[in-house]
């Protein structure tokens, strides 16, 4: 009787979370899978007949393959650059006094208080052909530079938006570092570079892994930044999905793209975790 009551209590605790996952994760995923094997009729409705035409088009059309690889490449480059910027920045913050650390982390969190769309529009104003950057260049006697609607503009916007997601996990990892280990390494003959490479880097590897995943996953499917700063010239997978579901009204083909991209992303993350030591997760 007691065991049965415990089982009922456990089911009661799991029921809200299970219902949430079923309604907002499993059910939408099942709908996407079903829709991906259907077709759009000539009138724009759903043709409820089984077909592989969406997947055939996806893997034979060079345009969509190019957009797939562009999205992965931009996401990887954004992750690498945010790590390159965020790691020394976090190291600097971690070496400050407790009061200054709080102030610096607080400064990193401030952008979260402003709507992300507003911040990207501010970057659009800065990077525009008649924006602030080109105005300053022209006042200094330089020719204006085409920045908007370029991969560089998309990278700038993505790095700006995702940098806090790299810094915060790194900061949590740096907070657990025993700094006397670096001093011990230097006492044993290691120079500063070797101590950072062989002691500090392995100790902060969990933060690197967590930050890389937090940056890569949302970046690879980004929509707002490529749409506003890249336009049609730098289309990414998020823009393609938006067009298929809203403009083209081709939900079956959009579902096929979303499903393939989700499977590809999941595979890459699993490979990443498999190649990463367990103690670094």
C-alpha positions in Angstrom: 0.0 0.0 0.0 2.8 2.4 0.9 4.7 1.6 -2.3 1.5 2.2 -4.3 1.0 5.6 -2.7 4.6 6.5 -3.5 4.1 5.5 -7.1 1.0 7.6 -7.3 2.8 10.6 -5.7 5.6 10.1 -8.2 3.2 10.0 -11.2 1.5 13.2 -9.8 4.9 15.0 -9.7 5.8 13.8 -13.2 2.4 14.5 -14.8 2.6 18.3 -15.3 6.1 18.1 -16.8 5.1 15.1 -19.0 2.0 16.8 -20.2 3.9 19.9 -21.1 6.5 17.9 -23.1 3.8 15.9 -24.8 1.8 19.0 -25.9 4.6 21.4 -26.8 7.4 19.0 -27.9 6.2 15.6 -28.9 3.0 16.6 -30.6 4.5 19.4 -32.7 7.3 17.1 -33.7 4.9 14.4 -34.8 3.0 17.0 -36.9 6.2 18.1 -38.6 7.1 14.5 -39.4 3.7 13.8 -40.9 3.6 17.1 -42.9 7.1 16.4 -44.3 5.8 13.4 -46.2 2.8 15.4 -47.7 2.6 17.8 -50.6 1.3 21.3 -51.3 -1.5 21.2 -53.9 -2.0 23.5 -56.8 -4.5 25.5 -54.8 -2.2 26.0 -51.8 -3.8 23.4 -49.6 -2.3 20.2 -48.1 -2.4 17.2 -50.4 -2.9 14.3 -48.0 -1.0 11.7 -50.0 2.3 10.2 -49.1 5.3 11.5 -51.0 9.1 11.9 -50.8 9.1 14.8 -53.2 10.0 17.3 -50.5 13.2 15.4 -49.5 14.1 14.8 -53.2 13.8 18.5 -53.9 15.8 19.4 -50.7 18.7 17.1 -51.6 18.8 17.9 -55.3 18.3 21.6 -55.3 21.8 23.4 -55.0 20.2 26.5 -53.5 19.0 24.8 -50.4 22.2 22.8 -50.0 24.2 26.1 -50.2 22.0 27.7 -47.5 22.4 24.6 -45.3 26.2 24.8 -45.4 26.2 28.6 -45.1 24.1 28.3 -41.9 26.5 25.8 -40.4 29.6 27.7 -41.5 28.3 31.0 -40.0 27.3 29.3 -36.8 30.7 27.6 -36.4 32.5 30.9 -37.2 30.3 32.8 -34.7 31.0 30.2 -32.0 34.7 30.4 -32.6 34.8 34.2 -32.6 32.7 34.5 -29.5 35.0 32.1 -27.8 38.1 34.0 -29.0 36.6 37.2 -27.6 34.9 35.8 -24.6 37.7 33.7 -23.1 40.2 36.5 -22.5 37.4 38.8 -21.4 36.2 36.3 -18.9 39.7 35.6 -17.7 40.1 39.4 -17.1 36.9 39.6 -15.2 37.7 36.5 -13.0 41.0 38.1 -11.9 39.4 41.2 -10.6 38.3 41.9 -7.0 34.9 40.6 -6.0 33.2 44.0 -6.2 34.6 44.7 -9.7 33.7 41.2 -10.9 30.0 41.9 -9.9 30.0 45.2 -11.8 31.6 43.7 -14.9 29.2 40.8 -15.0 26.4 43.2 -14.4 27.6 45.2 -17.4 27.5 42.1 -19.6 23.9 41.4 -18.5 22.6 44.9 -19.2 21.9 44.3 -22.9 19.4 41.6 -21.9 17.2 44.4 -20.5 16.6 45.7 -24.0 14.6 44.0 -26.6 16.8 42.0 -29.0 15.0 43.3 -32.1 15.6 46.9 -31.0 19.3 46.2 -30.6 19.6 44.7 -34.0 17.8 47.7 -35.5 20.4 49.8 -33.8 23.2 47.8 -35.5 21.3 48.3 -38.8 21.5 52.0 -38.3 25.2 51.8 -37.5 26.1 49.6 -40.5 23.8 51.2 -43.1 25.3 52.7 -46.2 24.3 56.1 -44.8 24.7 55.0 -41.2 26.9 56.3 -38.4 30.0 54.3 -39.3 30.1 55.5 -42.9 29.3 59.1 -41.8 32.4 59.0 -39.6 34.5 57.5 -42.4 33.3 60.2 -44.9 34.1 62.9 -42.4 37.6 61.6 -42.1 38.0 61.6 -45.9 37.6 57.9 -46.5 35.2 56.3 -49.0 32.0 54.7 -47.6 32.1 51.0 -47.0 29.3 48.6 -48.0 28.6 46.9 -44.6 24.9 46.2 -44.6 23.5 43.1 -46.4 26.9 41.3 -46.2 28.1 38.2 -44.3 30.3 40.6 -42.2 27.2 42.4 -40.9 25.5 39.1 -40.0 28.6 38.0 -38.1 28.8 41.2 -36.2 25.1 41.0 -35.2 25.4 37.3 -34.2 28.6 37.8 -32.2 27.1 40.8 -30.4 23.9 38.9 -29.6 25.5 35.6 -28.5 28.6 36.8 -26.7 26.9 36.9 -23.2 25.9 33.2 -23.7 29.6 32.4 -24.1 30.8 34.6 -21.3 28.4 33.5 -18.6 29.2 29.7 -18.7 32.9 30.6 -19.0 32.6 32.8 -15.9 31.0 30.0 -13.9 33.9 27.7 -14.9 36.5 30.4 -14.0 34.8 30.8 -10.6 35.7 27.2 -9.7 39.3 27.5 -10.8 42.0 27.0 -8.1 44.4 29.7 -9.0 47.2 28.2 -6.9 47.5 25.5 -9.5 48.7 28.1 -12.0 51.3 29.3 -9.5 52.4 25.8 -8.8 52.8 25.1 -12.5 55.0 28.2 -12.8 57.0 27.2 -9.8 57.7 23.8 -11.5 59.2 25.6 -14.5 56.2 26.2 -16.8 56.0 29.6 -18.4 52.8 31.6 -18.4 51.6 30.4 -21.8 52.2 26.7 -20.9 50.5 27.1 -17.6 47.4 28.7 -19.3 47.4 26.0 -22.0 48.0 22.9 -19.8 46.4 23.9 -16.5 43.8 26.7 -17.0 42.4 25.5 -20.3 41.5 22.0 -19.1 40.0 23.4 -15.9 37.7 25.7 -17.9 36.8 23.2 -20.6 33.3 22.6 -19.2 32.5 26.3 -19.6 33.9 26.2 -23.2 31.7 23.2 -24.1 28.6 24.7 -22.5 29.2 28.2 -24.0 29.9 26.7 -27.5 26.6 24.7 -27.4 24.6 27.7 -26.1 26.0 29.9 -29.0 26.0 27.3 -31.8 22.4 25.9 -31.5 20.5 29.3 -31.6 22.9 30.8 -34.2 22.5 28.0 -36.7 18.8 28.7 -36.9 18.9 32.4 -36.5 16.3 34.5 -38.3 16.2 38.1 -37.1 19.9 38.9 -37.6 20.3 37.5 -41.1 16.9 39.0 -42.1 17.7 42.5 -40.9 21.5 42.7 -41.4 22.0 40.2 -44.3 18.9 40.5 -46.3 18.4 38.1 -49.3 22.1 38.0 -50.0 22.9 36.2 -46.8 19.9 33.9 -46.4 20.1 31.3 -43.6 17.9 28.4 -42.8 15.7 30.4 -40.5 14.8 32.8 -43.4 14.1 29.8 -45.7 11.7 28.3 -43.1 9.9 31.6 -42.6 9.4 31.9 -46.4 8.1 28.4 -46.7 5.6 28.5 -43.8 4.4 32.1 -44.3 5.1 33.5 -47.8 5.1 30.4 -50.0 2.5 28.6 -47.8 4.4 25.4 -48.4 4.2 23.8 -45.0 5.1 20.2 -46.2 8.4 21.4 -47.7 9.1 23.7 -44.7 8.5 20.7 -42.4 10.9 18.6 -44.4 13.6 21.3 -44.1 13.0 21.7 -40.4 13.2 17.9 -39.8 16.4 17.3 -41.8 18.1 20.3 -40.2 17.0 19.2 -36.7 18.4 15.7 -37.3 21.6 17.1 -38.7 22.0 19.5 -35.7 21.3 16.7 -33.2 23.8 14.4 -34.9 26.5 17.1 -34.7 25.8 17.8 -31.1 26.0 14.0 -30.3 29.3 13.7 -32.1 30.5 16.8 -30.2 29.6 15.2 -26.9 31.0 11.8 -27.9 34.4 13.5 -28.7 34.4 15.5 -25.5 35.7 13.8 -22.3 33.0 13.1 -19.8 34.7 15.0 -17.1 34.5 18.1 -19.2 30.8 18.2 -19.6 
